[in-house]
């Protein structure tokens, strides 16, 4: 959970540099990786 929050926070920090579609895709990738790692 801590990692997930850090990852999301990092993406929000880069929000001004990356288009929102890419942010959405990045979040999905990170969430998917974290789910696979923990399960």
ABEGO torsion letter per residue (X at the ends): XAAAAAAAAAAAAAAAABBAAAAAAAAAAAAAAAAAAAX
